[in-house]
Amino acid sequence: MKPQKLMDLRRRLSCFLQDLLEPMGRKERRHWARVYLEGLLLDGERKSIEPLAARLAGADVQALRQFVGQSPWAVEEVGRRLALKMVDLLAEAEVWMVDDTSFPKAGKHSVGVARQYCGALGKIANCQVAVTLHWSGAAASCPLGWRLYLPQEWCADPERLAKVKAPADVSYRTKSALALELVDQMLAWGVPPRPLVADSFYGNEFDFRKELRQRKLPYVVQVEPSTVAWDTAPDIPPPAPNRRGRPRRHPPWEELPRPRSLSNLAQTMPVEAWQGVEWREGSRGPQRSRFAVLQVWAAHAWRNRRQLERPSEWLLMEWPENAAAPSKYWLCWFDGPPPGLRHLVRLARSRWRIELDYRELKDELGLDHYEGRHWLGWHHHVWLVTIAYAFLRSEQVRLKKNFWCDLAPDA
């Protein structure tokens, strides 16, 4: 890069960081934050502190370790400012995306590390896991929130938690509960709500979807084909009350119609229900398949005779041309009439961007390179990586031909 271009880039970085670094307080913290961010943005295979510092003139390893691992700057306020900045920048967002990502680890002392499913390796392995929420449009996306998942074995061991300096009030939370915490945080920060998309790990949970409906948050979440549902409302009136005892709120379990699996419902749909939809232009040409929509009532825990409030949802099904059977299923809910089929398909098929985010965060910016063991250091590192990623997203937007948003006061 030519000196003038490098100078211009650093000036834009200064403008981008001006309000984000303010909550860090003291001037030396803001200085080392800038040094760390420049180290993340520079080329280099390893983005842990020592190799990062070796690439930067005047960098001090000990000072960087203290800043990342121990300095008590306001992580949540930095995150809030960054979220609102990116919402303003990527204003044409379509969805909120929720997922989790893993960080393979060799040792067992880093906060939250355990033998658990590691998506990065595709098997059970020693790793950390984080739940994230991303703001995403058709052309760009960016994480807005992070939650580190602590397995039950960690939460049941106060001595182990103390060693990694975890907060005193930390307790076990499922990944779905952490995702809902992120949703609530975004709503509290004033991030404009968008339909939430997630894979079947989250979509399969009846209670997770119920919590989203209570927040009036639309969703399009993938579910397994073995999920069972009714295609007519299971609203048989309860029997007349006896003179003694409380009146029944629900009909007897035996009188309910038998639900069917989603795969069975899909294969009994009439041929004319399936429509070809092209939802985006991919690297190999137009993305196209056949889809159908059906109103359903989910029958989770039906065999356990759980009496649940079962509102209607929309079942979106994909059956590719020439495939022997339907391939994917999504349950959808909107606080009002659902969008058209093409829009629904675009929402369901938008989740691919989160995998791109994870890959770039790790490969380009060293998201999974942090070698510290403590709670605070891990959270500082992931937020600094997120700031670096957000800056790169702002540079990509700047280079668009139809650029429409002023990012900085310079020309």
N, C-alpha and C positions, 0 to 999 in steps of 0.2 A: 504494500500500500504506500502511495506517495505521501511525503510529509504533510502536504496541505490537506489531503483527504483524512489522514490520521488526526490532524488538528481539528478538522471539522467534526469528526466522529466524537472526539473527546468533548468538544463543546456541547454537542447534542446530548451526550451522556450526562454531562453536568446539569443541563436543563431538565432532563428526565428525572434525575435523582434529587433535585433540590428539595421538594416537599416530602419525598419518601424518607430521606435520611434525617429529617428534622426530629422525629420522635426519639432518635437514638441519644439525643442530649449532647454530651460534651464533644468538643471539636475533634479530639483525637479518635473518638469512636467513628465519627463521620469520615475521618481520613482513612482509617483502616477498613471501613466498609467499602470505600471507593477503591482502595488497593485490592481488596479481595475480589470485588466485582470485575476489575480489569483482568485479574488473574484467571477468573472463570471464563472471560470472553476471549482471551488469547488462545492461540493454538497450543496444543499440548495433550499428550495421551492421558496423563494423570493430573487430576484437579484436587488432590489432597493438599494439605497446607505446605509441606516441605517442597515438593516439586513445583507447586504454584509460586511460592516465594522465590525459588531459584530463577524463574523466568522474568522477575520484575526487579528493576533497579531500585535499591533503597528499601526493599521489603524486609521485614524483621519477623522471623519465624515465631519467636516467643510472643511478640506483640499480637500477631495474627491469631495465635492459639488462645491468648487471653481474650481477645475481642470476640472470637467465634464461640469459644467454649464456656466463658465465665462472665463476660460483661452483661450487666442486667438491663439491656435496652428493651424497649417496649415492642415485643414481637407482634402482638395483636394489632396495635395501632399502625405499625408499618404495613401489616397485611391489609387492614381496612383501606388505607390510602391507596395501596397498589390495586386492590380490587376495583375501587371506584375509578381510578385512572384508566384501567384497561376496559372497563365497561364504557367509558366515554370514547376511548380510542376505537374499540371494536363494536361500535354501536349497532351494527346490523346482526346481532346475535340471534340464533334460532332456538338454542337449547341450553340447559344446564346439563352437564354430563357428570355422572358419579361412577367411580370405579376404584380399584385398589391396585397398588403396585408393590413389588418386593425388592429388597436389597440383600443379595447374598452376602453372608459373613462367614469368615473362617473361625472366629472365636465365639465364646458364649457370654461375654461380659458386656457387650454393647446393649443399650437400653432396648427392651422389647424383643431381643433376638431369641429365636426358638426354632425347633424343628417343626416346620409347618409347610403348607403348600406354597411353593415359590414359583410364581408365574414366569419370572425371568428365566428359570431353568426347566420349567414344565414338570416338576416333580416335588416330592417332599424333601426339604433341605433346610439347612441352617440359614435363617434369614430374618430380616425385619420386614414388616408390612405396614404400609400407610394407605389410608383412605383419602381420596381427593375429590374436589368438586371443581369443574372447569366451565368457563364461559365460552361458548363456541358459536361461530357463524359458518357460512358456507366456505369461506376462504381462510379463516384463521381461528385459533382457539388459544386459551391460556388458563393455567390453574389459578383459582382464586382462594382456595383453602386447603389445609392439610390437617389430618389427624393421625397420629401414630397409634397403631393398634398394639395393645398390651395383652398378651395371652393370659389365661387364668392363672397359670403357674407363676407368672410375675406378680400379679395382683394379690396372690395369696402369700407372698414372701416379703414382709415389710423390710427386712434387712437388705434384701437385694434391691428393692426400690430406693432405699436410702443411699446405697452405694452409687447409684446413677443419678442421685439428686432429683428424683421425680417429685412432683408436687405432693404435698401431704394429703390432699383430698382426692387423689387419683383412685379410681376403682375400675373394675372390669366393665367394659362396654363392648358389645358385639360390633362387627363392622357396619351392620345396618344402623345401629344406634349412633355410631360415629358419623355416618352419612347424614342422618337426620339432624345431628348437632351442626353439621356444616350448612345444611339447608336453613336452619334457624339463624345461624350466624349471618348468612348472606341477607336474609330478610331483615335482620336487625340493622345491618350496615346500610340498608337502602338499595341493595342491588336489585334492579328490576327483575321480577320473576319471569321465568320462561319454562316451557314444558321440560320436565326432567326425563332424561333417558339413562338407562342402565342395563347391564346384562342380566342373565337369569339368576345369578347368585342373589341379587337384590330383588328382582322382579318376582321370583317364586314366593317371596314372603308376603302372605296375606296382610300381616300387621304393618309391614313397611308401606304397602300401598294405602292401607287405611290411614296411616299417619299423614301421608301426602295429601289425601283427600281432605282430611281435617284442616290442613293448612291452605286448602283451595289451590293447590299446586298441580297443574295438569301433568300427566306423565305418559310416556310410551316406553314400556319396559319389556324386555324379552323374558319369555317363560319357557319351561320345558314342554315338549309335546305330550308328556304323560299327565300334565295338569288336567284336572277334571272340572267340568262346568255344565251348567244347564243352558239350553238355548231358549227356554221359556222361563218366566219368573217363577221361582219356587215360593209363591206367596199364598199357598193354601191357607184359608182362614183357620185359626185354632178352634178346637171344639168348644161348645158352649160350657160355661163354668158350672161346676158342681155347687151345691148349696154350701158345702164345706170346703175350706182350703182356698188358696189364691187362684185367680183366673190364669189360664195358660197364655203366655205371650207368643208361643210358637206352636206350629202343628206337630203332631207326633212324628217322630223320625220315620216310622214305618210307612207313613202316608206320602212322604216326599217322593217325587219322581226320581228315577235313577240318573245321576249325571253321567256324562260321557267324556272321554279324553278329548283333548283338543285335536289330536291327530284324527280321531274318529269323526269329529264334527267336520273337519276340513274335507275329508274324503267323501262325505255325503252331501257336500254342497253341489248345487246344480252347475253344469258347465258354464252357463252364461254368467255366473257370479264372478268368475275369474277374469280380471282385466289386465292387459299389458300396461306397465307403467315404466317410463324412463325417468330416473330421479336425478342423475348428474352425469357429467362427462368425466370419465376416468382416464387414467394414463393409457389404457388399452381400448379406449373408445367409450361409447355411451353405456351406462349401467342400466340394465333393463331386466325385468322379470314379470311374473304374473302374481297378482294379489287379489285377495277378497277380504271383505269385512263382515263381521257378524256380531250382533249384540248378544252378550252372554252374562251369566251370573256365576262367579267362581264358587266352586264347591270344596274349598280347602277344609280339611279336617272333617269332612262329611262322614267318613266311616267311624270316626271317634264320637259321633253324635254331638259335636260342638254346635250349639245354637248361636250363630253369628248373624249380625246385620250384613246382608249381602246385596249391596247396590249393583246396578248394572254397569258393565264395562264393555268396551269395544274390543273385539278380538280381530287383530290384523294377521293374516296368514299369507305366507309366500309359497308358491308352487312353481318353480322354474319350468320353463318349456322343456319338454322331453325328459323331465325327471320322473322317477317312478312314484314319488310321494312328496307331499309338502315338506319344506325344509326348515322354516322358521316361523315362530309365533310370538306376537307381542300383545300384551294387555294394555289398553289405553283408557284414559279417563280425562274428561274436560268438564269444567264447570259451566256447562252449556252444550250446545250442539257441537259435534266433532267437526274438524276441518274436512275438506275434500280428500279423496283417496290419494291423489298425488302428494299433497302436503303431508298427509299422515305417513306415507312411505318415506318422504324426505326426512321427517323427524326420526322414524325408526332406523333409517339407514345412516344417520349422522354420527353414530358413535365411533366410527373408525378414526376420527380425529384424535381421540384421547390416546390411542396407541401411538400415534405419531408424536404427540406431546411427550409421552413417556420416553420414547426412543431418543428424541432430540435432547431432552433434559439430561438423560444419562450419557449418551454418546458424545454430545457436544459440550456439555456444561458440567459433567461430573456429579450429577445428582447422587449417585450411589458410591462416591469415592470418599466420603467423610470417614475418618478413622477414629474420631472421638467416641467416648462411651456414654456421655451424660445426656440427659433429657434436654437441657437448654442448648447445648452445642448442636444436637441433631436438628432442633427446630430453627436455630439461627441459620444453619447451613442450608436447609431446604428453602427457607424464605429468601436468602441471598441468591440462591440458584434461580428461584422464581423471578426475582427482580431482573437478573441477567436475561432470562428467557423473555420476559415482558419487553425489555429494551430491544432485543432482536426482533420481536414481533412488530414493535413500532417502526423499526428500520425497514422491515418488509412492506409495511403499509405505505411508508414514505416513497418507496420505489415503484408503487403501482402507477400505471399510466393515468388512471382516473382518480388520482389522490384528491381527497376532499376535506381533510382535517389538518389544521395547523398543530404541529407537535411541539414547536419551539419558536422563540422569537426571531431566530436567524432565518435567512432567506431559504 
